[in-house]
Amino acid sequence: MPDFIINTDDNVYIPAEDSYMLADNLQIKKGQSVLEIGTGSGIVAMYASRLTDNITVTDINFDACELARKNFEANDIENIEILFGNLFEPVENRKFDVILFNTPYLPTEDGEVLEDTINYAFDGGLNGRKVIDLFLNEVGNHLNDRGIVQMIQSSLSGNEETLEKFDNLGFIAEIAATEHFFFEDITLINAYKI
């Protein structure tokens, strides 16, 4: 269980097993620059702040940015830059050593889309890849050479497809951790830029 104070908000994804899978497997060296896309409550960034001082987080959900700020303050963490916006928009011309993303990976039909901002945390579109593919198309432009991408997704949103896409983009990618839940496997994919 977390050793951080975590405030929650009904409009923001509450840290769950997928959040902790990412937090427990961070591959960050001291001094590296880190970008977390979709920080939510900020829990993963807080774990990252123990490993390096150079962290930027983004979220498309303004409530999440506010909640993350509140959580960083509650835990006396001052080395995290918070930017509001979708995917890489807020960091347009910047590059990082490590990019983290607990993706919205759930396949969702039209009738399952929530009217609330919390929908951003889950809604992966019909095949669960709506946001994952947008992320993969851009991630190489924001990663330093020999950088690493660590992302969480579900077997329901096509792990093989993600590995293949990374491969085509010139990364070496692997499934680094897997946990089985009900009808899916939640996976951590590590991709190394070569």
C-alpha positions as CSV (number, residue, x, y, z in Angstrom):
1,M,0.0,0.0,0.0
2,P,1.2,3.5,-0.7
3,D,3.3,5.3,1.8
4,F,2.1,8.6,0.4
5,I,-0.9,10.7,1.4
6,I,-3.3,10.3,-1.5
7,N,-6.3,12.6,-1.8
8,T,-8.9,11.5,-4.3
9,D,-11.5,13.2,-6.5
10,D,-14.6,11.7,-8.1
11,N,-13.5,13.1,-11.5
12,V,-10.0,11.5,-11.3
13,Y,-8.9,7.9,-11.7
14,I,-8.2,6.4,-8.3
15,P,-4.9,4.6,-8.1
16,A,-5.4,0.9,-8.7
17,E,-3.4,-2.2,-9.4
18,D,-2.3,-0.8,-12.8
19,S,-0.9,2.4,-11.2
20,Y,1.1,0.4,-8.7
21,M,2.4,-2.0,-11.4
22,L,3.9,1.0,-13.1
23,A,5.1,2.6,-9.8
24,D,6.8,-0.6,-8.6
25,N,8.7,-1.2,-11.9
26,L,10.1,2.3,-12.7
27,Q,13.4,2.2,-14.5
28,I,14.6,5.7,-13.7
29,K,18.2,6.7,-12.9
30,K,19.2,9.7,-10.8
31,G,19.3,12.9,-12.9
32,Q,17.2,11.5,-15.8
33,S,14.3,13.6,-17.1
34,V,10.9,12.0,-16.8
35,L,7.6,12.7,-18.5
36,E,4.4,11.1,-17.2
37,I,1.4,11.3,-19.5
38,G,-2.0,11.2,-17.8
39,T,-0.7,11.6,-14.2
40,G,-4.2,11.4,-12.6
41,S,-3.7,11.5,-8.9
42,G,0.0,11.9,-9.3
43,I,0.9,8.6,-7.6
44,V,3.3,7.3,-10.2
45,A,5.1,10.7,-10.4
46,M,5.5,10.7,-6.6
47,Y,7.3,7.3,-6.7
48,A,9.4,8.7,-9.6
49,S,10.3,11.7,-7.5
50,R,12.3,9.4,-5.2
51,L,14.5,8.4,-8.1
52,T,15.1,11.8,-10.0
53,D,14.5,15.5,-9.6
54,N,13.5,16.3,-13.1
55,I,9.8,15.3,-13.6
56,T,7.0,16.7,-15.8
57,V,3.5,15.4,-15.8
58,T,0.6,16.1,-18.1
59,D,-3.1,15.4,-18.0
60,I,-6.0,16.1,-20.3
61,N,-8.3,16.3,-17.2
62,F,-7.9,19.6,-15.4
63,D,-9.3,18.1,-12.2
64,A,-6.4,15.6,-12.3
65,C,-3.8,18.4,-12.6
66,E,-5.4,20.1,-9.6
67,L,-5.5,16.9,-7.6
68,A,-1.9,16.0,-8.5
69,R,-0.8,19.4,-7.3
70,K,-2.7,18.9,-4.0
71,N,-1.1,15.5,-3.6
72,F,2.4,16.7,-4.3
73,E,2.0,19.5,-1.8
74,A,0.6,17.1,0.8
75,N,3.7,15.0,0.4
76,D,6.1,17.9,0.3
77,I,7.2,17.1,-3.2
78,E,8.3,20.2,-5.1
79,N,10.2,18.9,-8.1
80,I,7.3,18.0,-10.4
81,E,6.1,20.3,-13.2
82,I,2.4,20.0,-13.9
83,L,1.0,20.8,-17.4
84,F,-2.6,20.7,-18.5
85,G,-3.2,19.2,-22.0
86,N,-3.6,16.2,-24.2
87,L,-0.8,13.7,-24.6
88,F,2.4,15.6,-25.8
89,E,0.7,18.9,-26.6
90,P,2.0,20.7,-23.5
91,V,5.6,19.5,-24.1
92,E,5.7,20.2,-27.8
93,N,9.4,20.6,-28.5
94,R,10.8,18.8,-25.5
95,K,12.5,15.5,-25.1
96,F,12.9,13.2,-22.0
97,D,14.9,10.2,-20.9
98,V,11.9,8.3,-19.6
99,I,8.2,8.5,-20.7
100,L,5.5,6.9,-18.5
101,F,1.9,6.3,-19.4
102,N,-0.9,4.2,-17.8
103,T,-3.0,4.3,-20.9
104,P,-6.8,4.5,-21.2
105,Y,-6.9,0.9,-22.5
106,L,-10.5,-0.3,-22.1
107,P,-12.3,-1.0,-25.3
108,T,-15.5,1.1,-25.1
109,E,-18.7,1.1,-27.1
110,D,-20.6,4.3,-27.7
111,G,-23.0,3.5,-24.9
112,E,-20.3,2.9,-22.4
113,V,-18.7,6.4,-22.8
114,L,-19.1,8.4,-19.6
115,E,-20.2,12.0,-19.7
116,D,-17.6,13.0,-17.1
117,T,-13.9,13.9,-17.3
118,I,-13.2,10.5,-15.6
119,N,-13.9,9.0,-19.0
120,Y,-10.5,10.1,-20.2
121,A,-8.9,7.6,-17.8
122,F,-10.7,4.6,-19.3
123,D,-11.9,5.2,-22.8
124,G,-9.8,3.4,-25.3
125,G,-12.3,3.6,-28.1
126,L,-13.8,0.5,-29.8
127,N,-10.6,-1.6,-29.9
128,G,-9.0,0.0,-26.8
129,R,-6.3,1.6,-29.0
130,K,-7.7,5.0,-29.7
131,V,-5.2,6.8,-27.3
132,I,-2.5,4.1,-27.4
133,D,-1.9,4.5,-31.1
134,L,-1.9,8.4,-30.9
135,F,0.7,8.0,-28.1
136,L,2.9,5.5,-30.1
137,N,2.9,7.7,-33.2
138,E,4.3,10.6,-31.2
139,V,6.4,9.1,-28.4
140,G,9.6,8.7,-30.5
141,N,9.7,12.5,-31.1
142,H,9.9,13.2,-27.4
143,L,12.3,10.5,-26.2
144,N,16.1,11.0,-26.0
145,D,18.4,8.4,-27.6
146,R,18.7,5.3,-25.4
147,G,15.5,6.5,-23.6
148,I,12.8,4.2,-22.3
149,V,9.0,4.1,-22.6
150,Q,7.1,2.3,-19.8
151,M,3.4,1.9,-20.5
152,I,0.5,0.0,-19.0
153,Q,-2.2,-1.5,-21.2
154,S,-4.5,-4.5,-21.3
155,S,-4.5,-7.8,-23.3
156,L,-7.9,-6.5,-24.5
157,S,-6.2,-3.7,-26.3
158,G,-3.7,-5.8,-28.2
159,N,-0.3,-6.3,-26.6
160,E,1.2,-7.9,-29.7
161,E,0.1,-4.9,-31.8
162,T,1.8,-2.5,-29.5
163,L,5.0,-4.6,-29.5
164,E,5.0,-4.7,-33.3
165,K,4.4,-1.0,-33.5
166,F,7.3,-0.3,-31.2
167,D,9.4,-2.6,-33.3
168,N,8.5,-0.7,-36.5
169,L,9.4,2.5,-34.8
170,G,12.9,1.3,-34.0
171,F,12.4,0.3,-30.4
172,I,13.2,-2.9,-28.6
173,A,10.0,-3.7,-26.6
174,E,9.1,-6.4,-24.2
175,I,6.3,-7.2,-21.7
176,A,8.0,-6.6,-18.4
177,A,5.2,-7.5,-16.0
178,T,1.7,-9.0,-16.2
179,E,-1.1,-9.4,-13.7
180,H,-4.3,-11.3,-14.5
181,F,-7.7,-9.8,-13.5
182,F,-11.1,-11.4,-14.3
183,F,-11.2,-11.4,-18.1
184,E,-7.9,-9.6,-19.0
185,D,-4.2,-9.3,-18.3
186,I,-2.8,-5.9,-17.3
187,T,0.6,-5.6,-18.8
188,L,3.6,-3.3,-18.4
189,I,5.5,-2.8,-21.7
190,N,9.0,-1.5,-21.6
191,A,10.3,-0.1,-24.9
192,Y,13.9,1.0,-25.3
193,K,14.9,3.5,-28.0
194,I,18.1,2.3,-29.8
